[in-house]
Each structure stands twice: as structure tokens, then as C-alpha cells.
Amino acid sequence: MAFALPVWFVIQEELLGHGAADHDAPSFFDELDDEALFQMFHLNRPCIAFIADSVRIRMKNVTLEKPELSVDAMVMVTLNYYAHGVCSTAILEKVGMCRSDCPMVINTVSGVIAGMSDQFISFPLIREAKANVAFKIQKFCGIPNVLGILAPAHFKIRASPYEKDTFRSFLNTLCYTSVVSQIICDIDGNILSVEKCCVGSTLEQEMWDSSFKGREMEEELHGPYWVIGGKGYNLSKHVLTPVSEPAHDNEVRFNEAHKKIHNVMRTMLGSMKRRFRCLMQLGYAQEGSLDKKSNIIKACSVLHNISKKFSVPPPPVAGKIEPLHPGKKPLVPVEINNEALKARQELIDGNFSVAASSEDTPSADITEEDV
């Protein structure tokens, strides 16, 4: 679960105490005013300072290919790439870096920030944290005992149609080439878990079954809680999917509540892609393994959580938000566990009957700015 802001500052002080960072040293970021900072990086000054300090401490243990490059310069170029998907000439000139050095710099810094995920991306573990997350979700949509929203997050990638086998493997259900990661978020749009980086044709259920979080949930390590999943997932004891063919009003109301909470993930991903436009196009599929793409995705997930803690609004909406990907079912129908069917029906009957619905208090919708 995401930490409260004061805890983050304590973490920063601890990092700086061990790293002996020099607060009096001039920074490249100091030369830009607040408006220019947001235009260049889609972040504000306190947030950037926190990120730069955190990276600077960790970079002391990294062997650099070009040791003459300052950490501030590397962070500036990387954050600029995240924000716009390219390294701007103005930033490169400011830090005195060649464009040919950009891939090395971005990969190095991305690896460092991705390595911060244990500190800044966390699933609720203690009883009080789980109860708080579940309470907020139930208040929002009426569904009890839910720890998060689960969905595949697709990120566009270039693949050559002349390499047919490779091209097909990256082709997703919306008919463009992508890589896909498994993400879980909470009702506030904080990322609680990000795993995997697979070719775009990978089935959601396949990712869940092979993921650490999927195994933990299904092995009862997180208790009697659900995560909300779309039609691409199988209903199970811990993945709550909509009713495919609702037969009565209770099930219709449940499906509406399920859609409402599931849409939080769509809003969150739209917000993250607007802030970090590199996620709109992650380059070429043939650039080695998927590890570098995975590091960029995970790094942007870390920075998404940090930006929320610093209350940095995302850039304004431009055009339509991409829908969540429709579920891709396996060719052979899967037999649903009767115990899971019974548990979902009991949840529906106990919370979405006419009597239960009349006791509900309407809640405000989540907006783009909220996540």
C-alpha cells in the first residue's frame, strides 16, 4: 500500500543521511522556473528534487559507462524522455550530452528507479491496511472485501510485419503491437503491484497464474479478499469477474458496480500515459529482450506513485482515453469452480438485492485528476 506523505519524507531523510548528498550543490533543475519544469518533465519542483535525491544515492553503487556524466544530467534527460517519449534538444544542450548517449543514460536510470519499486509500490499487507483499502472500495461501489483492481496494461511497441511470427506475438486484442504488464491499483489510483512484461498477445489469465501476486492470492496468503478482474480472467476464489449473462436485477446492479470500480484502472492508466508519454510508444520490439521495456514501465509506475504523493496533477486530457483491453478468452472453455460461483452469488445477493441497494449511499465518481 502507498505510504503517507510524511513517511516518504522520512525515507528521503534516511536515504540522504546515508548518502551524504550535497544540498548546496547547484542543480540543472534550478535553472528552470516552475512552469518550464512542468512542461519539460510533467512534475513539480519538490517531486523532482525527491526523485533526483533518491536516484543520486542509489547511483553511488552503479558502474557508469560514462562516469563523467553527472547524475543530475542523467536524471534530467531520463525524466524528459519519460514525459515526452523523446529527448529534447534543449535539454541535451543544457546538460552537454550527445543524443547517442541517450539510450545508455535512460536504461541506466530506468534500472535504478525500477529498483525502487519495493519502497514505492506496495500491496496492503497488515490487517488494518487491508481493511482500509476494502472499506474505501466498498464505499465507492458497494462491493465488499476487495483489495484492488487488476488489469493488463498494454504499451505500444513497433514490430516489423515482415517478421510474421514475431509480429503476431506482439499483436493484441485491439489489433496493434504491444507489450503488456499486469497492474493492480487501489481506488485512489495508487499502483499496488506491477509485474511481468510479456508480448501483447499474452492471455490475462496466463499472466495472473504465473505472477507472484496471483500465486499469493490464490494460495490464501492475503486472506479472504478479492481483486476486481475483467472478462479476460477466470472467476476464482480471489478474482471477482462480472456476470457474463445477468439473469436478474441483482446481477445487473452488481455488473454496474463492477464496471464502475473497473473503470478506475482505465482512468489511472490514462493519467499515467499522459504524464509519461514514452509509454505511448516504447520503441522497437527487436531491441534485445523485454527487460529494458520492463524497467521503463516499472520506473514510470514508481514515479506515478511518487507524483501522486506530491499532488502533481497530470497534463490535461488530449483526445479519448484508450479503453481497457477486452478480455481474450482461451480457445477451450474453462470450467469455473463451483465454490467461486457460489461465493460470488452470495456476495451479489447479500449486497445488491433491492433491500441492500436501498441502504447504500451514493458516492462521488472518480475523475482524471483524482488518479
C-alpha positions as CSV (number, residue, x, y, z in Angstrom):
1,M,0.0,0.0,0.0
2,A,1.3,3.5,-0.7
3,F,2.9,5.3,2.2
4,A,1.5,8.5,3.7
5,L,3.5,11.6,2.6
6,P,5.3,12.2,5.9
7,V,6.6,8.7,5.8
8,W,8.1,9.4,2.3
9,F,10.0,12.4,3.7
10,V,11.3,10.2,6.5
11,I,12.5,7.7,3.9
12,Q,14.1,10.6,1.9
13,E,15.9,11.8,5.0
14,E,17.2,8.3,5.8
15,L,18.5,7.9,2.3
16,L,20.2,11.3,2.3
17,G,21.6,10.7,5.8
18,H,23.4,7.6,4.5
19,G,24.3,9.1,1.2
20,A,25.7,12.4,2.2
21,A,24.0,14.3,-0.6
22,D,25.1,17.9,-1.1
23,H,22.0,20.1,-0.9
24,D,24.2,23.2,-1.5
25,A,25.4,21.9,-4.9
26,P,23.8,23.7,-7.9
27,S,21.4,21.6,-9.9
28,F,20.5,21.7,-13.6
29,F,16.9,21.9,-12.4
30,D,17.5,25.1,-10.5
31,E,18.0,27.0,-13.8
32,L,14.3,26.4,-14.9
33,D,11.3,28.1,-13.5
34,D,8.3,26.1,-12.2
35,E,6.3,26.4,-15.5
36,A,9.2,25.2,-17.5
37,L,9.8,22.3,-15.2
38,F,6.3,21.1,-15.6
39,Q,6.4,21.5,-19.4
40,M,9.7,19.6,-19.6
41,F,9.0,16.8,-17.1
42,H,5.3,16.9,-16.1
43,L,6.4,17.0,-12.5
44,N,6.8,19.8,-10.0
45,R,10.0,21.0,-8.2
46,P,9.6,19.2,-4.9
47,C,8.7,16.0,-6.6
48,I,11.7,16.3,-9.0
49,A,14.0,17.1,-6.0
50,F,12.8,14.0,-4.2
51,I,13.3,11.8,-7.3
52,A,16.8,13.2,-8.0
53,D,17.9,12.8,-4.4
54,S,16.6,9.2,-4.3
55,V,18.4,8.3,-7.6
56,R,21.6,10.1,-6.6
57,I,22.0,7.9,-3.5
58,R,21.4,4.7,-5.4
59,M,23.6,5.6,-8.3
60,K,26.7,5.6,-6.0
61,N,26.6,1.8,-6.4
62,V,26.2,1.8,-10.2
63,T,29.2,1.5,-12.5
64,L,28.6,4.1,-15.3
65,E,29.7,3.6,-18.9
66,K,30.4,7.4,-19.0
67,P,31.5,8.4,-15.4
68,E,31.9,12.0,-16.5
69,L,28.2,12.4,-16.8
70,S,26.6,13.9,-13.6
71,V,23.7,12.1,-12.0
72,D,21.5,15.3,-12.3
73,A,22.2,15.4,-16.0
74,M,21.2,11.8,-16.4
75,V,18.1,12.2,-14.3
76,M,17.1,15.3,-16.3
77,V,17.4,13.6,-19.6
78,T,15.6,10.5,-18.4
79,L,12.6,12.4,-16.9
80,N,12.4,14.5,-20.1
81,Y,12.2,11.2,-22.1
82,Y,9.6,9.8,-19.9
83,A,7.5,12.9,-20.2
84,H,7.6,13.3,-24.0
85,G,8.9,10.0,-25.5
86,V,12.0,11.7,-26.9
87,C,15.0,13.6,-25.5
88,S,14.6,17.2,-26.4
89,T,17.4,19.1,-28.0
90,A,17.1,21.9,-25.4
91,I,17.7,19.5,-22.5
92,L,20.6,17.8,-24.2
93,E,22.3,21.1,-24.9
94,K,21.7,22.2,-21.3
95,V,23.4,19.2,-19.9
96,G,26.0,18.9,-22.7
97,M,25.1,15.4,-23.7
98,C,25.2,13.8,-27.1
99,R,22.0,12.2,-28.4
100,S,23.8,9.0,-29.0
101,D,24.3,8.7,-25.2
102,C,20.5,8.8,-24.5
103,P,19.7,5.1,-24.7
104,M,22.5,4.2,-22.3
105,V,21.5,7.0,-19.9
106,I,17.8,6.1,-20.0
107,N,18.4,2.4,-19.5
108,T,20.8,3.1,-16.5
109,V,18.4,5.5,-14.7
110,S,15.4,3.4,-15.5
111,G,17.0,0.4,-13.9
112,V,17.8,2.4,-10.8
113,I,14.2,3.8,-10.5
114,A,12.7,0.4,-11.2
115,G,14.8,-1.0,-8.4
116,M,13.0,1.5,-6.1
117,S,9.7,-0.4,-6.6
118,D,10.0,-2.3,-3.3
119,Q,9.9,1.1,-1.4
120,F,7.3,2.9,-3.5
121,I,4.9,0.2,-4.8
122,S,3.4,-1.9,-2.1
123,F,0.4,-4.2,-1.7
124,P,-1.6,-3.9,1.6
125,L,-0.2,-6.5,4.0
126,I,-1.3,-5.7,7.5
127,R,-4.9,-6.2,8.7
128,E,-5.6,-2.5,9.2
129,A,-4.3,-1.6,5.7
130,K,-6.3,-4.3,4.0
131,A,-9.5,-3.2,5.9
132,N,-8.9,0.4,5.0
133,V,-8.5,-0.3,1.3
134,A,-11.5,-2.6,1.2
135,F,-13.7,-0.1,3.1
136,K,-12.9,2.7,0.6
137,I,-13.7,0.4,-2.3
138,Q,-17.0,-0.7,-0.8
139,K,-18.0,2.9,-0.1
140,F,-17.3,3.7,-3.7
141,C,-19.1,0.9,-5.5
142,G,-20.8,-1.3,-2.9
143,I,-18.6,-4.4,-3.4
144,P,-17.1,-5.7,-0.1
145,N,-13.7,-7.3,0.6
146,V,-11.8,-6.0,-2.4
147,L,-8.1,-5.2,-2.2
148,G,-7.6,-3.7,-5.7
149,I,-8.4,-3.6,-9.4
150,L,-6.5,-6.0,-11.6
151,A,-5.9,-5.4,-15.3
152,P,-3.4,-5.9,-18.2
153,A,-1.7,-2.7,-19.2
154,H,-0.7,-2.5,-22.8
155,F,2.0,-0.3,-24.1
156,K,2.6,0.2,-27.9
157,I,5.7,-1.1,-29.5
158,R,7.0,-1.3,-33.0
159,A,7.2,-4.7,-34.6
160,S,8.0,-5.5,-38.2
161,P,5.1,-7.1,-40.2
162,Y,7.8,-8.8,-42.3
163,E,8.8,-10.9,-39.3
164,K,5.4,-12.6,-39.2
165,D,5.9,-14.9,-36.2
166,T,7.3,-12.0,-34.0
167,F,4.7,-9.6,-35.3
168,R,1.8,-11.9,-34.4
169,S,3.1,-12.5,-30.9
170,F,3.1,-8.7,-30.2
171,L,-0.4,-8.2,-31.7
172,N,-3.0,-7.6,-29.0
173,T,-6.9,-7.7,-29.0
174,L,-7.1,-4.1,-30.2
175,C,-5.0,-5.1,-33.2
176,Y,-1.8,-3.1,-32.6
177,T,1.6,-4.4,-31.4
178,S,2.3,-4.0,-27.7
179,V,4.0,-5.4,-24.6
180,V,1.7,-6.0,-21.6
181,S,2.2,-5.8,-17.9
182,Q,0.0,-6.9,-15.1
183,I,-1.0,-4.0,-12.8
184,I,-3.1,-3.8,-9.6
185,C,-4.2,-0.4,-8.3
186,D,-6.4,0.9,-5.5
187,I,-9.4,3.2,-5.5
188,D,-7.2,6.3,-5.4
189,G,-5.2,5.2,-8.4
190,N,-2.1,4.2,-6.5
191,I,-0.3,1.3,-8.1
192,L,-0.1,-1.6,-5.6
193,S,1.6,-4.1,-7.9
194,V,3.2,-4.2,-11.3
195,E,4.5,-7.5,-12.7
196,K,5.6,-9.2,-15.9
197,C,6.4,-7.7,-19.3
198,C,5.0,-10.0,-21.9
199,V,4.3,-9.9,-25.6
200,G,0.9,-8.2,-26.4
201,S,-0.9,-11.5,-27.3
202,T,-0.4,-13.0,-23.8
203,L,-3.6,-14.0,-22.1
204,E,-4.5,-12.1,-19.0
205,Q,-5.2,-15.4,-17.1
206,E,-1.9,-16.8,-18.1
207,M,-0.1,-13.7,-16.6
208,W,-2.1,-14.0,-13.4
209,D,-1.5,-17.7,-13.0
210,S,2.3,-17.2,-13.4
211,S,2.6,-13.9,-11.4
212,F,3.8,-13.7,-7.8
213,K,0.7,-11.7,-6.7
214,G,-1.6,-14.3,-8.4
215,R,0.0,-17.2,-6.6
216,E,0.0,-15.3,-3.3
217,M,-3.7,-14.5,-3.6
218,E,-4.8,-18.0,-4.8
219,E,-2.8,-19.6,-2.1
220,E,-4.7,-17.6,0.5
221,L,-1.7,-15.6,1.7
222,H,-3.7,-12.4,1.6
223,G,-6.8,-13.7,3.3
224,P,-10.4,-13.8,2.1
225,Y,-10.2,-10.9,-0.2
226,W,-10.9,-10.3,-3.9
227,V,-9.3,-8.3,-6.7
228,I,-11.6,-7.0,-9.4
229,G,-10.8,-8.5,-12.8
230,G,-12.3,-8.1,-16.3
231,K,-13.7,-10.7,-18.7
232,G,-10.3,-11.9,-19.6
233,Y,-9.8,-13.5,-16.2
234,N,-11.5,-16.6,-14.8
235,L,-13.7,-16.2,-11.8
236,S,-11.9,-17.7,-8.8
237,K,-11.9,-17.5,-5.1
238,H,-9.9,-14.3,-5.3
239,V,-10.6,-12.8,-8.8
240,L,-14.0,-11.3,-9.0
241,T,-15.3,-11.0,-12.6
242,P,-18.7,-9.7,-13.9
243,V,-21.6,-12.0,-14.5
244,S,-21.4,-12.8,-18.3
245,E,-25.2,-13.2,-18.7
246,P,-27.0,-11.5,-15.8
247,A,-30.4,-13.2,-15.1
248,H,-31.9,-10.8,-12.7
249,D,-31.7,-7.2,-11.3
250,N,-29.3,-8.2,-8.5
251,E,-26.7,-9.3,-11.1
252,V,-27.3,-6.3,-13.3
253,R,-26.6,-4.0,-10.3
254,F,-23.5,-6.0,-9.5
255,N,-22.2,-5.7,-13.0
256,E,-22.8,-1.9,-12.9
257,A,-20.8,-1.7,-9.7
258,H,-18.1,-3.9,-11.1
259,K,-17.8,-1.7,-14.2
260,K,-17.7,1.4,-12.1
261,I,-14.7,0.2,-10.0
262,H,-13.0,-1.4,-13.0
263,N,-13.1,2.0,-14.8
264,V,-10.8,3.4,-12.1
265,M,-8.0,1.4,-13.7
266,R,-8.7,2.8,-17.1
267,T,-8.6,6.3,-15.7
268,M,-5.4,5.6,-13.8
269,L,-3.6,4.2,-16.9
270,G,-4.8,7.2,-19.0
271,S,-3.4,9.6,-16.4
272,M,-0.1,7.7,-16.3
273,K,0.3,7.7,-20.0
274,R,-0.4,11.4,-20.3
275,R,2.2,12.2,-17.7
276,F,4.8,9.7,-19.2
277,R,4.2,9.8,-22.9
278,C,7.1,7.4,-23.5
279,L,4.5,4.7,-22.6
280,M,2.5,5.7,-25.7
281,Q,5.3,4.2,-27.8
282,L,8.1,2.1,-26.3
283,G,10.3,1.7,-29.4
284,Y,11.2,-1.4,-31.3
285,A,10.4,-5.0,-30.4
286,Q,13.8,-6.3,-31.6
287,E,15.8,-4.2,-29.1
288,G,17.1,-7.2,-27.2
289,S,15.0,-8.7,-24.5
290,L,11.9,-7.2,-22.9
291,D,13.9,-6.3,-19.7
292,K,14.6,-2.7,-20.8
293,K,10.9,-2.2,-21.6
294,S,10.0,-3.7,-18.3
295,N,12.3,-1.3,-16.4
296,I,10.8,1.7,-18.1
297,I,7.3,0.5,-17.3
298,K,8.2,-0.2,-13.7
299,A,10.1,3.1,-13.3
300,C,7.1,5.1,-14.6
301,S,4.9,3.2,-12.2
302,V,7.2,4.2,-9.3
303,L,7.2,7.8,-10.5
304,H,3.4,7.7,-10.8
305,N,3.0,6.9,-7.2
306,I,5.6,9.5,-6.1
307,S,3.8,12.2,-8.2
308,K,0.5,11.4,-6.5
309,K,2.1,11.8,-3.1
310,F,3.3,15.2,-4.1
311,S,-0.1,16.0,-5.6
312,V,1.2,16.8,-9.0
313,P,-1.7,16.9,-11.5
314,P,-1.2,15.1,-14.8
315,P,-1.2,17.1,-18.1
316,P,-4.7,17.9,-19.4
317,V,-6.6,15.3,-21.4
318,A,-5.9,15.3,-25.1
319,G,-8.3,13.1,-27.1
320,K,-10.1,10.0,-25.9
321,I,-8.7,7.8,-23.2
322,E,-7.8,4.3,-24.5
323,P,-10.3,1.7,-23.3
324,L,-9.1,-1.3,-21.2
325,H,-8.4,-4.2,-23.4
326,P,-11.2,-6.6,-24.0
327,G,-10.6,-10.0,-22.4
328,K,-9.0,-12.6,-24.6
329,K,-10.5,-15.9,-23.8
330,P,-8.7,-19.2,-24.4
331,L,-10.0,-21.3,-27.3
332,V,-11.0,-24.2,-25.0
333,P,-13.7,-23.1,-22.5
334,V,-12.6,-23.2,-18.8
335,E,-14.8,-24.9,-16.2
336,I,-15.4,-22.4,-13.4
337,N,-15.0,-23.5,-9.9
338,N,-18.4,-24.1,-8.2
339,E,-17.1,-22.7,-4.9
340,A,-16.2,-19.5,-6.6
341,L,-19.6,-19.2,-8.4
342,K,-21.3,-19.8,-5.1
343,A,-19.1,-17.1,-3.3
344,R,-19.9,-14.5,-6.0
345,Q,-23.6,-15.2,-5.9
346,E,-23.7,-14.9,-2.1
347,L,-21.8,-11.6,-2.5
348,I,-24.4,-10.4,-5.1
349,D,-27.4,-11.5,-3.1
350,G,-26.1,-10.0,0.1
351,N,-25.1,-6.6,-1.3
352,F,-27.1,-5.9,-4.5
353,S,-30.6,-7.0,-3.7
354,V,-33.3,-4.3,-3.6
355,A,-33.1,-4.2,0.2
356,A,-29.3,-3.9,0.2
357,S,-29.3,-1.3,-2.5
358,S,-31.8,0.9,-0.7
359,E,-29.4,1.2,2.2
360,D,-26.4,2.3,0.0
361,T,-25.2,5.9,0.0
362,P,-24.3,7.3,-3.5
363,S,-20.6,8.1,-3.8
364,A,-18.8,10.6,-6.0
365,D,-17.3,9.4,-9.2
366,I,-13.5,9.2,-9.6
367,T,-12.2,11.9,-12.1
368,E,-9.0,12.1,-14.1
369,E,-7.5,14.5,-11.5
370,D,-8.2,12.1,-8.7
371,V,-5.8,9.4,-10.1
